[in-house]
Amino acid sequence: DTEVTQTPKHLVMGMTNKKSLKCEQHMGHRAMYWYKQKAKKPPELMFVYSYEKLSINESVPSRFSPECPNSSLLNLHLHALQPEDSALYLCASSHGDRLTEAFFGQGTRLTVV
Amino acid sequence: DAKTTQPPSMDCAEGRAANLPCNHSTISGNEYVYWYRQIHSQGPQYIIHGLKNNETNEMASLIITEDRKSSTLILPHATLRDTAVYYCIVERNNQGGKLIFGQGTELSVKP
């Protein structure tokens, strides 16, 4: 199994809502990532988890809250988002000790209304 | 500051080789060159990586200059399905590294 599965595929939420994005992999990878991608732009790194611990936070606003409950699962909790947070949110995973080959999910298309 | 420089767009005829250049003049000795691509509306896909030797796999070849300041990704027989944005990334291959995407090259393969 070489897949990174993201759910839901699409999400529409209001600015006062709380929602969560989910990412799952069963490749035994110990590094997991969240990226944000706006239209026609490259993916922007948000968070990196290494061995279930948050190792990199790229100065992301606190309305985005990551969580890594176990080595296979990564969540992104969303609260009080703004319309400009609408984007494709991508999850990726790789071996914990190296970046060699990162696998990406298909993303969650988020629209904030 | 961006670690890599790529042309914003390129065209290639179907069946011909696509040669995608990347400049990384400030690369450090322990940094690798990675290539990923992103087909429209999909997540990025790993293609190949290398340190200083040329590399080949079933998808592509990676040619790195001797001074390591530039590299070229070669798709030997481009197909329409190779139309995508190609990203060249320079980074350490260890736990502290992180994949930072630059602007990439939008490759259009035409019939």
Chai-1 contact restraints between the chains, C-beta under 6 A:
chainA,res_idxA,chainB,res_idxB,connection_type,confidence,min_distance_angstrom,max_distance_angstrom,comment,restraint_id
A,P42,B,F101,contact,1.0,0.0,6.0,A-B,restraint_1
A,P42,B,G104,contact,1.0,0.0,6.0,A-B,restraint_2
A,P43,B,F101,contact,1.0,0.0,6.0,A-B,restraint_3
A,L45,B,K98,contact,1.0,0.0,6.0,A-B,restraint_4
A,L45,B,I100,contact,1.0,0.0,6.0,A-B,restraint_5
A,V48,B,K98,contact,1.0,0.0,6.0,A-B,restraint_6
A,S50,B,Q95,contact,1.0,0.0,6.0,A-B,restraint_7
A,I56,B,K98,contact,1.0,0.0,6.0,A-B,restraint_8
A,L90,B,G43,contact,1.0,0.0,6.0,A-B,restraint_9
A,D97,B,Q95,contact,1.0,0.0,6.0,A-B,restraint_10
A,R98,B,N93,contact,1.0,0.0,6.0,A-B,restraint_11
A,R98,B,N94,contact,1.0,0.0,6.0,A-B,restraint_12
A,L99,B,N93,contact,1.0,0.0,6.0,A-B,restraint_13
A,L99,B,G97,contact,1.0,0.0,6.0,A-B,restraint_14
A,E101,B,Y46,contact,1.0,0.0,6.0,A-B,restraint_15
A,A102,B,L99,contact,1.0,0.0,6.0,A-B,restraint_16
A,F104,B,G43,contact,1.0,0.0,6.0,A-B,restraint_17
A,F104,B,P44,contact,1.0,0.0,6.0,A-B,restraint_18
A,G105,B,G43,contact,1.0,0.0,6.0,A-B,restraint_19
A,Q106,B,G43,contact,1.0,0.0,6.0,A-B,restraint_20
A,G107,B,G43,contact,1.0,0.0,6.0,A-B,restraint_21
